[in-house]
Amino acid sequence: MARQQICTQQNEYARQAVILAEICNNFCESLHVHRRHLSQQGSHHFIHRSKA
């Protein structure tokens, strides 16, 4: 019985680790997209100001 509980607990930890990894991956991807968007805005802002 104790072995089954340990196995169940380990499976739950593994499941939670996968979920956490997916959350971290999505967070990193969104940061990358946001950073790229900000850098594009900065370059457009610079081009717009240099034409003025």
Phi and psi in degrees as a GROMACS rama.xvg file:
@    title "Ramachandran Plot"
@    xaxis  label "Phi"
@    yaxis  label "Psi"
@TYPE xy
-63.4615  -38.4389  ALA-2
-62.5865  -40.6895  ARG-3
-64.8151  -39.767  GLN-4
-64.5309  -41.3797  GLN-5
-63.6701  -43.4021  ILE-6
-63.0549  -43.5129  CYS-7
-62.0608  -41.7817  THR-8
-66.0408  -41.4489  GLN-9
-64.2092  -39.3665  GLN-10
-63.2  -39.5884  ASN-11
-65.8667  -41.9827  GLU-12
-61.926  -41.0718  TYR-13
-64.3072  -41.9168  ALA-14
-62.444  -44.0849  ARG-15
-66.244  -35.6905  GLN-16
-64.7448  -39.3415  ALA-17
-64.889  -43.8294  VAL-18
-61.6812  -44.7465  ILE-19
-62.9356  -40.0385  LEU-20
-63.379  -40.2933  ALA-21
-65.2017  -40.7806  GLU-22
-62.6967  -46.4522  ILE-23
-62.3137  -41.3819  CYS-24
-63.1575  -45.5714  ASN-25
-63.2379  -38.8453  ASN-26
-63.5812  -44.8864  PHE-27
-64.133  -40.1389  CYS-28
-63.6511  -41.3595  GLU-29
-68.3151  -35.2046  SER-30
-63.22  -42.1888  LEU-31
-62.0552  -45.0466  HIS-32
-64.4371  -43.156  VAL-33
-64.1904  -43.2647  HIS-34
-63.8222  -41.2664  ARG-35
-63.713  -41.4239  ARG-36
-62.2512  -43.3462  HIS-37
-64.8975  -39.3235  LEU-38
-68.5299  -34.3831  SER-39
-67.306  -40.702  GLN-40
-62.3288  -40.8095  GLN-41
-62.6648  -42.4536  GLY-42
-69.4587  -38.1373  SER-43
-64.8234  -39.9414  HIS-44
-63.1516  -42.0513  HIS-45
-64.9268  -44.1418  PHE-46
-62.8994  -43.9068  ILE-47
-61.8585  -43.5149  HIS-48
-70.3748  -34.0966  ARG-49
-73.3838  -23.9988  SER-50
-79.3433  -20.0347  LYS-51
